[in-house]
C-alpha cells in the first residue's frame, strides 16, 4: 500500500491509472484517506523526521526554523472557495506555506488560497508551531513577513523572527543565508510530479500529499547506509 501511494505521488498519475503490479486503486485510495483522516501520515512523518535528524547527529527536536511560501497553479477541480490569485507571482491557484528546520525537513505545512498573504498564514501557523515545538526560539523569514508580525511573535510567543531580505542592487539569482534551506525543500517537493500542480479538491488532501512526499524522501535516507 505504501509503495502504491508513493508511485502515485512520484509519477503524478490518477488513482484509477494504478498499474496492475499494485493493489486495485480503490483499496489504495481508501488506505490513503484513512491515514489522512486519522493523522497517521503526520505521525509517521514526524517520527521519521526525528530519526533522520538523529542520524545526522542532531537532536530529535529542532530549536530553529525557516518559513516561506510557494505558489502553484491549481487544477480545474479546485473550487473557487479554496483558490485565489497571487499578484506577485501572477499565479491563479494555491499557496503552500511551509516551515522547516535548519536541515530542510518539514515541520508544518498549510495550504491556502493563492491570495492569502505570508503574514496572514504565519499568524495562524506560529502559535501552533510554538505548541508543537516548544524548543524553537528563532525563526528566519523572507521579506513578506515584515511588519507587526515580528513584534507580535516576540511578545506573544517569545519567538525571535529574523527577516532576510534580498539586496536592492542584486541582479539574477542570489543565494540568501538560511532562506536557501527552505528553497531547497521546495525543490525536493517538486521532484514529486503530483505536487507540480495542485490537483486536490481539498487543501487538507494537498497537505497530506506534501507529507507523503517528505516521508518518501526520509524513508530513503533512513534506509541508506550509515556514513563512515
C-alpha positions in Angstrom: 0.0 0.0 0.0 2.8 2.4 0.9 4.6 1.7 -2.4 1.4 2.3 -4.3 0.8 5.7 -2.7 4.5 6.6 -3.4 4.0 5.6 -7.0 1.0 7.9 -7.5 2.8 10.7 -5.8 6.2 10.3 -7.6 4.7 9.8 -11.1 1.8 12.2 -10.9 -0.8 9.7 -12.2 -4.5 9.4 -11.4 -5.6 6.9 -8.8 -7.6 5.0 -11.4 -4.4 4.6 -13.5 -2.7 2.4 -10.9 -0.5 -0.2 -12.6 -1.6 -3.8 -12.2 1.5 -4.6 -10.1 -0.2 -2.8 -7.2 -3.5 -3.5 -5.5 -6.6 -2.1 -7.1 -6.9 1.7 -6.9 -10.0 1.7 -4.7 -8.4 0.0 -1.7 -5.2 2.1 -2.1 -7.2 5.3 -2.1 -9.2 4.1 0.9 -5.9 3.4 2.7 -4.6 6.9 1.8 -7.9 8.5 3.0 -7.9 6.6 6.3 -4.3 7.6 7.1 -5.1 11.2 6.2 -8.2 11.5 8.4 -6.7 9.6 11.3 -3.5 11.7 11.2 -1.3 8.6 10.7 0.7 10.0 7.9 1.5 13.1 10.1 2.6 10.7 12.9 4.8 8.6 10.6 6.3 11.7 9.0 7.2 13.3 12.4 8.7 10.1 13.7 10.8 9.7 10.6 12.0 13.3 10.9 13.3 12.6 14.4 15.1 9.5 13.1 16.7 11.5 10.2 17.8 14.3 12.5 19.4 11.9 15.0 21.1 10.0 12.1 22.6 13.4 11.1 24.0 14.0 14.6 21.2 16.4 15.6 18.7 16.5 18.4 15.3 15.0 17.5 13.5 18.3 18.2 14.7 21.5 16.4 15.5 24.8 18.1 15.3 27.0 15.0 13.2 27.1 11.8 12.7 28.8 8.5 9.4 29.9 7.0 8.5 30.6 3.4 5.7 30.0 0.8 5.3 28.6 -2.7 2.6 29.4 -5.2 1.4 26.7 -7.5 -1.2 26.6 -10.2 -4.4 24.8 -9.4 -6.2 22.2 -11.5 -9.7 22.7 -12.8 -11.1 20.5 -9.9 -10.0 23.1 -7.3 -13.1 25.2 -6.4 -13.2 29.0 -6.2 -13.5 28.8 -2.4 -10.0 27.4 -1.9 -8.1 29.1 -4.8 -7.0 32.7 -5.4 -4.7 34.9 -7.5 -1.2 35.6 -6.3 -0.5 39.0 -7.8 3.2 38.9 -7.0 3.8 35.6 -8.8 0.9 36.1 -11.2 -0.4 32.6 -10.4 -4.1 31.6 -10.1 -4.1 28.7 -7.6 -3.0 27.8 -4.1 -0.1 28.7 -1.9 1.9 26.3 0.2 3.1 27.9 3.4 6.0 25.8 4.8 8.1 25.8 8.0 11.2 23.6 8.0 14.1 23.1 10.3 17.7 24.1 9.5 18.2 20.8 7.7 15.3 21.4 5.4 13.0 18.8 6.9 9.3 19.8 7.1 7.8 20.9 10.4 4.5 22.4 9.3 2.5 22.8 6.1 -0.5 24.9 5.5 -2.2 25.1 2.1 -4.3 28.1 1.4 -5.8 30.1 -1.5 -3.2 31.9 -3.6 -4.3 35.3 -2.3 -3.6 34.6 1.3 -0.5 36.6 2.3 2.5 35.3 4.0 1.8 37.4 7.2 -1.8 36.1 7.4 -0.7 32.5 7.1 2.2 33.0 9.6 -0.2 34.5 12.2 -2.2 31.2 12.0 0.8 28.9 11.9 3.2 30.3 14.6 1.0 29.6 17.6 0.7 26.0 16.5 4.4 25.9 15.9 5.1 27.1 19.5 2.7 24.4 20.9 4.2 21.6 18.9 7.9 22.6 19.1 8.4 24.5 22.3 12.2 24.3 21.9 12.2 26.6 18.8 13.2 30.1 19.8 14.4 31.5 16.4 12.7 31.8 13.0 14.1 33.1 9.7 11.8 34.5 7.2 11.6 36.4 3.9 10.6 40.0 3.2 6.9 39.1 3.0 6.9 38.6 6.8 7.8 42.1 7.9 5.7 44.4 9.9 3.8 43.9 13.2 4.2 40.1 12.8 7.8 40.3 14.2 6.9 42.3 17.3 3.8 40.1 17.9 5.8 36.9 17.6 8.4 38.1 20.1 5.9 39.5 22.6 3.2 36.8 22.5 5.2 33.7 21.5 8.7 34.5 22.6 9.8 33.7 19.1 12.6 35.8 17.6 11.8 36.3 13.9 14.7 37.5 11.7 13.8 38.8 8.2 16.4 38.1 5.5 15.9 40.4 2.5 17.3 40.4 -0.9 19.7 43.3 -1.6 18.2 46.0 -3.8 21.2 46.1 -6.1 21.4 42.4 -6.6 20.7 41.0 -10.0 19.9 37.5 -11.1 19.8 34.5 -8.7 21.4 35.1 -5.3 21.7 32.6 -2.5 20.4 34.1 0.7 21.6 32.9 4.1 19.2 30.5 5.7 16.5 31.1 3.2 18.2 28.8 0.7 17.4 25.9 3.0 13.6 26.2 2.6 14.0 26.9 -1.1 15.9 23.6 -1.4 13.0 21.9 0.4 10.6 23.3 -2.2 12.9 21.8 -4.8 12.7 18.4 -3.1 8.9 18.6 -3.2 8.8 19.4 -6.8 10.5 16.2 -7.6 7.1 14.6 -6.9 5.2 15.2 -10.1 1.9 15.1 -8.2 3.0 18.4 -6.5 4.0 20.2 -9.7 0.4 21.5 -9.7 -2.3 21.3 -7.1 -4.7 18.6 -8.2 -6.7 18.1 -5.0 -10.2 19.4 -4.3 -9.5 19.9 -0.6 -6.5 21.7 0.9 -6.3 19.0 3.6 -5.6 16.4 0.9 -2.9 18.6 -0.6 -1.2 18.9 2.7 -1.3 15.2 3.1 0.3 14.8 -0.3 3.1 17.1 0.8 3.7 15.0 4.0 3.8 11.8 1.8 6.4 13.4 -0.4 8.7 14.2 2.5 8.0 10.8 4.0 9.2 9.2 0.8 12.4 11.3 0.9 13.1 10.5 4.6 12.5 6.7 4.2 15.2 6.6 1.6 17.6 8.5 3.9 16.9 6.2 6.8 17.3 3.1 4.6 20.6 4.3 3.2 23.9 3.1 4.6 25.2 4.9 7.6 28.1 7.3 6.8 31.5 6.0 7.7 
